[in-house]
Amino acid sequence: MIDRRHFLQCIAAATATPAVLYGCTNTPVGKDGLRRDPERILKVRDGLRYDIVSQAETPMSDGLIVPGAHDGMAAFTGDNGNIILVCNHELGPSRRNASAFGSYRGNAFGNLPAEAYDAGSGRTPGPGGTTTTVWDPVSGVTVRQHLSLSGTETNCAGGATPWGSWLSCEECFENPGTRYYDRVKTTREKRHGYVFEVPASTQGPVEAQPITGMGRFAHEACAVHEATGIVYLTEDQHRGLFYRYIPNVAGKLLEGGRLQALAIVDQPSMRTHNWDNHDVVLNKALTTRWMDLEDIDPDKNDLRLRGAANGAASFARGEGLTAAGDLFVFTCTTGGPARLGQVFTYAPSPFEGTAAEEQSPGQLTMIAESDAKSLLRNPDNLTMAPWGDLIVCEDTVDSASHCGLVGIRPDGTQYAIAENSYSDSELAGVCFSPDGKIMFVNIQYPGMTLAITGDWPSG
């Protein structure tokens, strides 16, 4: 359904013709045309409507309750025309009362799945993880919903795999031990800061196994290079790296592999932030190389610092990441002189992941950089629309605007699709149904998944 050829052709035209650019150099389309919502949930543009698919604090089929803080998400094909949604819940101990188990205070959790990663001594299990929802798009009814990954923390974004699973990322770095959150004694039994895999087809909790080969750091998002099985990863830190994981066996991530960080040829330890110096030029490709990382399961949160010291490029809070044809697109939420965000593409080498890639290296290109004139503020999760545009969730703290969904056409113009005018919550988890007709998006707080349908814009 995705018009990848159109997207790639327009990217090439934008790069070759400086007058046609992504981002803030264009006059953006305003947020006019978004309808007020009598339900006070989400404003959407004319011709669109939404249905509620999932809502925090409602019962699930497994007897637990829907956790809050809906974040990264992907949609998969289910049986009988149903759609399967696997959704992260970005919950740490300070928000334990929003977990699938309810309040921790004074409770022992006999209903904690045996497959949970960190049981917290039976009293303070990791409150994050994923839920899996089977939804009927014809009736608009949720057929089944259950906790599918448990005992993890701060599950932020992730990515779908070509083999039908969801990679759920812990955006944290926590060691075992006891700490107090809101004066409640909280115990961790395990190390946190890993990626976990959740098959979309699971009808119950999966055994939570950390993919240690993918490193221990504040993971944000993943995307898989279908041709090779290589997984790219972002890191939500002010000096985060852009990683790739080359598995020993494609599709078998638990069987180990090599973790590497991206570097810029002839510009070691480059900072792409553009905060003080304009080192990265809009639509100018940078030639890349990849460096092996050592001690990827560290005791302290210094993997990115060691990588940068050894030559890796660093980014201003790498967040959303998606495949767009032969490109990978990722956002940096606080990049740019105004710290309002950047969007980069990575074009893999034809020989990606092999020694031959030095003959034709991958290319990194900044295709958008927001300023005060841009509609898009602080980009986060994103996806590619069936009509060839990028659809980006905002996570802005700008008091003059609300978080919304913004479309970016390949010619750089931007347009509003939706806006959360009714709370301070970010939007997250944007993705499309397998047939491309339904857009799903999350309102993170208090926690809700919406299905948006109607007359979609064309490129």
N, C-alpha and C positions, 0 to 999 in steps of 0.2 A: 504493500500500500504506500510506502514512503517513496517519494520521488527523489531518489538519491542522485540521479544523473543531473536533474535540474539544480539541485543544491550545489553539487560539486562544480558545475559549469559556472554558476553565479559566483561562487567563492573565487574561482580562477579569474573571472572577469573583474571582480572587486580588487584582487591583488594586482592585476595588470594595469588597472586604470585608477590612479589615485583619486580622481574626482568622484568615484563611486566607492564609498567606504561603509563598513559597519560602524555602528556606535554613535558617539556624541557629535560627530561632525555633521550629521544630518539633522534636519528639523523634525523632531519626533511628533507622532500623532498623539494628541492629548487623550485624557480619559473620558472625554465626552462620549455619549452613546451607551454608557453603562447604566442599566436600570436600577433604581432603588429596589431593595428587596423587602417586602412587607414582613417576611419572617426574620429579617435582620441576621442573615447568615452570610450571604455573599452576593455582591453586585456582579452581574454578568452583562455582556453586551447584547444588544437587540438580536433576536433570533436564536438565543440560547436559553436553556433551562437546566436545572439540576435536580437530582434525586439524592437522598441521603442513603448511603450504603452501610456505613458503620458509624457508631457513636459511642463515645466513652461512657462507662458506667452502666451499660445495658448488658443483660445476660447473654452468654454465649452457649453454644450447644454442648460444651464440655462441663457446664456447671460453674465455670469461672465468669468473671465480668470483663468486658472490653476494656483494656488498659487505655490510658490517655497518651498524649504526646505523640500522635500519629506523625510519622516522618517519611523516610524513603520507602518506595513501593514499586511493584511491577505487576503487570497483568499477564495471565497465561490462559491458554485454551483449556476449558474443562469439558466434562461430558455433557451431552444433551443440550449443547448450545450455551452452557453456563460459562461464566468467566471466573477464574481464580485470581484473587488478589493476595499477595503476600506483602505484609506491611510491617515496617519497623516501628518500635515505640522507644523514643529517646528518654528513658527514665533512669535516673540514678537514685541513690539512697535518699537524697533530699526531697524526692517526689515519690517516695514509696507508696503513699496512700493512693496514688493513681494507678498502681499496678493491677494485674489481673487477680491478685489475691486480696485486694483491699488494704485496710490499715494493718500495719505490722505490729502496732503497739500491743504488747501483751499476748500475742497470738503465736501458736506453734502451727506449722502448716502441714497438716496431714494430707492435703490435696496437692502438694507440690509434686510435679511429675518426677519419676525416678530418673528421667533423662536430663534433668536440669543440670546446667553447667556448675553453678555455684549455689549450694543450698543455704549458705550463710548459717551453718550450725542448726538448720531447721527452723530458725526464727527470723532471719533477715535475708532471704534469698535475693539474688540479683533481680531487680524489678523490671528490667528491660526485656528485650527479645522480640519475637514476631507473632502476629496473628495471621491466620489464613482464613479468608472469606470466600465462600462459593456463592456467587450472585447470579440471579437469573435476569438478564437484560430485558426480557420480554415482559415479565410481570413486575420487575423492579423489586423483587423480594430476595432477601438473603436466605439461601437454602441451608447453609451450615457455616458456622464460625467457631474457630478453636485456637487455643494457644499452640503455636507450632515450634517455638524456640523459647526456652526459659532459663533463668539463672544467669543471664548476661546483663550488661549495664550499658546505658547510653547508646543504644542502637540507633544510629543516626541515618546514614544513607546506605548505599550498597550498589548492587547491580544484578540484572538478570543474566543468566548464562544461556548459551545456545542449546544446552542439553536439558533445559527445563527446570532450573533451580534458581534460588535467590541467594546472593551473597550478602550477608548481614554484617555490617561493620560496627564495632564498638569504638565510639569516639571518646576514648578515655585511656588512661594509663594508671592502673591501680594495683597495688600489691596486697598480698594477704595480710590480715591483721584486724584489729578492732579500732573503730573510730566512732565518734558521736556525731549524729546528724539530727538537728532539732531536739537535742538532749536525749535522743534514743540511741542506745548502744547498738552499733551495726558491725557485724562480723563478716569478713570476706575470707573464704577458704582457698580461693584460687587467684591467680594473676589475671588481670584484665587488660585489654588493648588489642584484641584479635579480630579476625574475620571468621564467620561461621557460615556453613552452607545449609540451606533449607530447601529440599525438593518441593516443588509446587504441588505435587500429587499427594503429599503426605496427608493422612486423615487424622493424625494425632501428633503428639510431641515427638520431635526428632531427638536423637542422641546428640547433645551439644558437644561438638569436637572442635577445638580451636585449630585453625590452619596456621600453625606456627611458622611455616615457610614463607608466609606472606607478611611476616614481620610483626613486631609489637610496637605500636604507636597509636596516635589518635586518628584512626582511620575515618575517612569520610565516605567516599564513593568508589565503585569499581565499574569497569567495563571490559568485556572480553573481545579480543581479536579473534573472530570466528575462524579465520584461515589457519591460525597457529595454536590457538588455545591460550595465548599470552593474556594475562590480566593486567590492566592498568589501574593505578590507585592514586587517589588524592589524599591530602593530609590537611586538616583544618587547624593550621597553626600559622602565626604571623611569619614564620620562616619555615614553612612546610616544603616538602619535596614532592616531585612527581615521580611515581614509582612504576616499575613493571615487574611482574612475577612470571618467570618462564618455567612452567611446570615440567617435571621429568616426563610425565605422561599427560598429554592434553586431556582435559576433562577430569583428571584424577588429582585434584589439588592437594589432598592430604598426603600424597605420596612424595612430596618434597619438590624442590626446584631451586632456582636462583632468584634472589631479590636484587634489583638494580635501581639506580636513581638516574634521572636524566640530567645531562650536563650540556652546556653550549660549547661548541668547538671554538677554540682560541679565546674563550671568555670564561675562565675558570671561576667557580663560586659566584656566578652572576646572580644578582638580585633583580628579579623581573618586576618588582613592585611599582617602579616609577614614582615613588614618593618624593624623592629629592632630586634625582637625576632622571632624565628621559632616556634611559638606556634601551628600552624596547620601543620600536617604532611601529605604528599601526600598519598592518598588512605587509610588513617586511619579514620574510621568512628567515629564521635562524637555523643554521645547521647544527644537528644534535649528535651526541654520542651517549652511550650508557655505561655506567660504572658499577661494578660489583660492590655490594655492601657487606660489611663484616659485623659479627655480633648482632644479628637481626632480632634476637629475642632477649633484649638487654634487661638488666636489673633497674636501670634508671632511664628516664625518658630523654635520651640524647641521640637517638639514631639520626634524626634530621641534622643535628648540629655537627656530628661527626661526618655525615655525608657532605654537607656544605663546606666544611673545612677541607675536605679532600677534593673539592672541585664541582660538586653538584650545584645546579641552579636552584634557587629558592623562590617561593611564591607566597603571595599575600592571602593566606587562608584559602587554599584550594578546596573547593566544595563539589558542586554538581559535576557529573561526568557522564557522557553519553556517546554512543557510536552514531555517526552520521555518514553512512556510506563507507568510503575508505578512510574517513577521518575520524578522530576522536576529539570531542569538544568538551572543554571543562571551564568552570568559572573560578574566579578568585574574588571573593566577596568584598575585600577591602583594598583591592589593587587600584592603581592610578593616583594622580596628584590630588584628586578630591577624595580619595579613599572610598569611592562609590562603586568600584568593581571593574573587573576586566573579564573578557572572554577570550580564551585561547583555543587554537586547533593544533592537534598533533597529527601529522601525516606520516604513518609508518614507512619504513624502508620496504622495497619489494622483497628484501631478504631479511625481514625483521626477525631478530632473535638469533641470527647466525653470524659467523665470522665475516661472511660476504657483505653484511650491511654497511661496512666501512666504504665499500665501493659506491654506494648510493644511500647515504644516511637519511634518517628521518628528519622532518622539518617541523619546527615550532613557529606558530604565527599568532600574534595578537590581532583579533578581528574586531574587538570592541573595547572601548574604554570610556566609562561613563563620567560625565561631569554635570554641572548644575543644569545644563540644557537638556540632558537626556531624560527620557521617560523612564528607562530602566535604572533602578537603584539597588545596589548590593545584591547582585545575582547569586542564586544558590542552586537548588535542584533544577535540572533542565532535561528536555527531551527533544526529539525531532518529530515534527508533525507530519502527517501523511501528505500535506500539500507542500512540504519542502522547507518550511520555516522552523526556526528554533523557538521553543516555548520555554520561558524561564520563570521560575518562582523567585519572588523577591523576599529578602530577609533584611529589611531596612529598619534602622532606628531613627530615621529622619522624621522629626516631629511634624514636618509639613506634609507628609504623605503617608499613605497606608500601603501595606504589602499587597502586591497584586500578582497577576499572571500577565507577562508581557511577551508578545510575539516579535521576533526579529526576522525581517525578510533578508534574503541574500544581498539586496542592494543597500542594506543598512537601516532602512526605515523601521520604526518601531510602532507597535499598536497595542492597545490594552484589550485584554480578553476578559479579565475579571479583577475585582478589587475587594479586599477584606476591609470594609469600612466600619465594621461593627465590633472589632476588638483589636488588640495590639499584636495578635498572633501572626507569625509568618505563615506563608503557604509552603507546602512541601509535597514531594512524592509524585509530581506530575508524570503521567504516563498515558498511553492509549491502549484501548482494547486490541486484541490481535487483528480484528478486522478494520481497525482504524476509525471506527465510527463514534467511539465514546472516549472522552477524556476524563481521567480520574485525577483528583487532586485532594490533598489533605489540608485541613485547617488544624494546625498543630495543637493549639490549646483552645478549649479543654481536650479536644481530640475528636475528629470527624473526617470521614471519607465521603466525598461527593462524586457523583457521576454526572458529567455535563454533556448534553446532547443538543443537536439543533443544526442551524445553518452555519457551517464553519467558513471562515474567510478563505479565499483562494490566494495563492501567491501573486 
